[in-house]
Amino acid sequence: MTDLPDIHGVCPPEFAAVKDAFAANFTDAPEGLNEQGARFSVCRGGEVIVDLWGGWADAAKTVPFGERTLTPVFSTGKAVMALLIATCVERGLLDYEATVASYWPAFGQAGKDRITVGQMMSHQAGLPGFDTTEDPAIWFDREATLARLCAQTPMWEPGTASGYSPIVIGYLAGELFRIVDGRTMGTALRQDFPGLDLWIGLPEAEHDRVAQMRKPAKATDLGTIDAIKTAAFLDKGSSPGGRGSAEWRSIEIPSANLHGTAHDLARIAGVIANGGAFEGRTILSPETLAAATRERIHGLDKVLPFVMGWAAGFTRNDGLNIFGPDETTVGHCGWGGSCVLADPARGLSAAYVMTRQSAYLIGDPRAQRLIGALYGAL
């Protein structure tokens, strides 16, 4: 047990159980997971109804985790990436059923000419990582990374199975977005959703607001290791390295280095939860929303050790049951425990961020405790 940190924010009496769950994550957590800062935010109908934060933004417990603290959410940012691709579909710049190569001819090399946008976004392209060892510094050279991926042969037959791509999908989706839109995803996020404290590529002036992350105390369980899982997670070049955290924060990796607040992750996820609308503005039509969130493949993933369903960049709740009780809810989890969800059946969106990471790939118990309390209070 540990002393309860001060908990700040907004929590109406009917959601008292959510506040209790938030507090319990500090006082009743295994493996030192109570040594953290965290935030949990919930929107309903586009309005923030719960917003709680507390703990510490640094390992030394000298800087309180505050309302303006930014947290790297790793793969939870893939939900924002998926939404940005959906905005291109809405504007007629992309079609989920068209081939990636029809927009980006170089991608069609090495047997990838028939891969559709929808297949790429649902991790069916056979590109979970580099198929041979690369220097981890390659990721800091966008053009070199893209050239390497365009020349690579899929590691399985595209369209036959999903195989989660931790980093690669961000470079592919980011380049496809840039080709058809003309802007980077980071620029579009700032311009199209002004005022949100969400960053794909964090300016140096904002770095002092970033919380210190504490890595998991044990390794993640990926199941039986093979070449595909090694390419995705275990090879020394499977993720960016060698340049320091400041440069990593500054480059744009839409799949992996979004920095932000739970408050604004919950707000932007409201686009999916509220019929395509964002605070009075139509972002996606019902048709585009349905195309973005429908199941595109379901089965045992070749990288993650789960039977699961993928939409066009979103994790579907159907079969996993980590985003509440409704199978139509979508979302995404990030390395160490963060997550975001959008529940169209209830007009509900929520996000959880924290500084102390766990070894769970999806369904971190701290997030599950909060989500369970939230739905129990509705």
N, C-alpha and C positions, 0 to 999 in steps of 0.2 A: 504494500500500500504506500501511497505518497500523499503529501498535502495537496488538497485541491487547488488548482490555480484559479485566479480570477477569471470568470467567464463574462464576456461582454456581448452586447448586441441586442437583438429583438427576438422575443419568443412569446407570443400570446399564451394565455393560460391554457387554452385547449390543446396546446402543443407542449405542455410541461414534460411529458414523457420523453420528448425529443431532447430537451435540455438535460434531463436526467441521464439519458443515454450518452450525450456529449460529455457530461461530467464523468460518467463511468469509464469512458475511454481513457481517461487520465488516471483513474484510481483502481481500475480493475483490468489491466492490460498485461499480457505476457511479454517476456523477452525485452523488458525495458521500453516497451512501446509507449509507456506513459511519459517518457522523457521527450516531449515534443511540443510543437505548436500545431494548431489545427483550426479549420473553419468549416462550417456546414451551412449551406444556404439553400433555401427553397423558394420557388416562385409558383404561384397559382394564378392562372389567367393573366400572366404577364406581370403580376405584382409580387414583390418580395414579401413573403409572409413570415419566414423564419431566417434569421441571420445570426449565427453564433460563432464567436472566436475566442481563443484563449491559449495559454501556454507561452512558449518562448520561441523567438525567431532565430536564436543562436544556441549552439551546444553548451556554451558557458552559462546560459540562463541569465544573461545581462540585458538582453533586448527583448521586450515583450512582443509577442505576436499580435500585430495590430490590424486596424481596418485597412491600412494601405500596404501591408506586407504582401509581397509577391512571392508565389511559390512555383517552382518548376513542376509541371504536372505530367511531363513525359507523354506517354501514349494517350492519356485522356484528351490531349489536344487533337487527336485524330478525329474526334467528333466535330470540332471546328473546321478542320480540313475538309471533312465530308460535306459540311454545310456550304463551304465556299465553292466546292465543285458543283453542288446542287444549284447555286446561284447562276453558274454558267449554263447549266441545262435550262433553267428558267428563262434566261435571256436568249436562248437559241444558239448559243455559242458551242455547246456540246450536246451530244445525244448519248445516253447510256448504252444504247444498242449499236452505235457506230464503233468502228475499230479505232483504237488509239493511233494506229499508223496513218489513218486518213487525215488526222490533224498533225501528226508528228511522224513523217515518213521514216526517219532514222530508227525509230523504235521497232519498226517491223522487221529488223534483221533477225537472223538465226532462229527462224520459226515462230516469230511473235507477230506476224502480219495479220492474224485473225483474232487476236485478243481484243475484246471490246472494252470500252470505258467501264462498263458495269462489272466485268470480270476483273479488270485491274483493281478497281476500288474494293472489291470483295475478296481480295487476296487469292485469286485464282490464276494469276499470271505465271506462277512458277519461279518467282524472283524473291525469295525470302531474304537473300543476302548475296554476297559475292560467292561464286562457286569455287574460287581458289583464293588463297590468302592474299590480302592486300595490306599495305601500310595504312593504319588507321587515320593518318593525316590526309588520305585521299578525299575524305568526306568534306574537308574544308575547301576543296577545289571542285566547285559545282560542275563545270564543264567536263573535267576528267571523270568525275563520278558518273555523269550521264552517258558519256561515251562508253565507259566500261559496261554499264548496264544495257545499253542498246546493243552491244556486241555479244552479250551473254545469251546462251541457249537456256530455255526454261529447264528447271530441275525436275519437273514432271509435266505431263501433258496438260496444257492450259485448259481450264474449263471443267476438269474432271474432279478436282478437289480444291479445298482452300488450304493455304499454308501461310500463316500469319507472317507479315513482313514488318518487323519493328521499325526499321529506319528507311529502307529502300522506298516504300510506298510514298513517303513524304517527298522524296526527290522526284519521283515519277508524277505524282499528282501536282506538285508544285510547278514542274516544267510544263505539264499539259495546261494548267491554269494560265501560266505566263504566255504561252503561245497563243491561246485564244482570247485572252483578256487584255494582254499587254502590260499588266502589272504583276508584281510578285504577290503571293498570298499575304505576306505581312503588310504590304502597302494597302491592299484591298481591305483587309480586316480593319485597319485604322480609318480608312476613308468611308467604307460602307457601313460601319458600325461605330460611328464617332462617340467618344465618351466612355467606351468600355475599357476597363483596365486589363486588357488581354493583348499579348504581344507575341508574334512569331518573328523572332529576331529582336532582341531587347536592346534599345539604345544604351550606351555606356552611362548616360546620365541617370538611368533608372536602376543601375546595378546595386546601389547601396540599399535598395528596398527589398532585395531578394533574401529569403530565409535560407539558413544553412540546412542542407539535407544531411540526414544520418542514414547511411546505407544499411541494408538488411543484415541481421546478425547471422544469417545462414543462407546458403545457396537456394535458388529457386528450383523446384522439382519439375523438370521438363519431361519426365518419363524416359523411355528408352532413347538413347542418343544415337542419331544417324547423321548423314552428311547434310541433310536439309536443316535439322535443328542446329547443327554446328554452324552452318552458314548464317542462320538467323541470329544466333545469340552467343555462340561460344568461341568462334574463331577470333583471333586477336584483332582482325580488321573488321569485325562485325558491327562496330560502332565507332563514332569519332573519338580520336584521342591524340595526345601528344602536343596539344596547343594551349591547354589551360582552360579553366572554367569561363573566364571573361570572353575569350574568343568563341567558345561554344555557345554562350548565351547570345552573342551578337549576330551570328549567322542565322539564316532562316532554314530550319528543318521542321516543316509543318507536322511531321509525324512524331516528333520527339522533344522539341524544346520550347513549346509554348509556355510562357510565364504569365501568371494572372492570379485573380482572386476567385474564390468559390462563388462569391456574390455575382460576378459578371459571367462566369461560366454558366451558372443557373439561368441568368437572364438570356444569354444567347441561345441556350438549349430550348428556351421557350418558343423559338421559331418552330421547332419540331412538335412541341407539345400543344401549340395553339393554332393549328391549321395553317401554318406558314406565315403567321403575322408576328411582327416584332414591334411592340409598343406602339400600336396603331398604324404601322406601315406594313404593307404586304410585301413579303420577301419571296415566298414560294407559293405557286398555285397548288390547289389540291392534287392535280395530276403530277406535278413535279415532286411534291411531297410524298405521294404514294410510290413513285418510281425510286426515290432516294431511300425509302425505308422498307420496301418489300424484301422478302427473303430471296436471295440470289443463289445461295447454296447452303446445304445443311449436312453435317456429317462430322466424322472425326477429323479435326484439323491436323495437318501434317507437322505443325510446329508446336502449337499449344496442345496439351494433353487433355482436350475436352471435345465432346460431341457438341457442336454449336452451329448456329446459323449466322450468316453475314448478310447485311444489306450493303448498299453502295458506300462503304466506309464506316458504317455503324455496326456495333454488336447488337444482335437481336436477343431479347430476353427469353424468347421461346426455348424451353429446354434447360436453360441455365438458372433462371429464377433468382437472379442477383439484383435485379432492378425493380423489386416489388412484385405484386401478384399478377400483373397483366402481361400476357405474352406478346402484346403489340408494342410494349415499351422498348425503346432502343437507347443505347448509350455507348460508353467506352470506359475502360479502366486503364490506369497508368501504372508504370513500374513503382512498386512500393506501397500502393494502396489508394491513390486518388481515384475519383470516378465522377462521371456526370451521367445523368439520365434524363429522358424526356418521355413522359407518359401522356399520349394523346387522349386516352380514354378519360382522363381526369384533368386535362389542361395543366399538368404538373411537371415541373422540372426542378432538378436539385443537383448540387455538386458538393463534393467533399475533397478537401486538400489537407495535407499534413506534412510535417517535416521529418518524422521518424518513419522510415520505410520498413515494410515487412517483406517476407519472401513470397507472399501470395501473388500469383499472376492475375487472377481476377477474384472478386468476392472477398476482399479483405474483411475480417470480422468486425473491425471498427466501423467501416462503412455499412456493413450489414446490420449492425446494431442500430445505427441511426436510421437507415431506410426502414427497418422493421418498426421502429418506434413511430416514424412519420406516418406510415400507412395504418398503423394501429390507432392513430389519433384522428384520422380522416373520418 
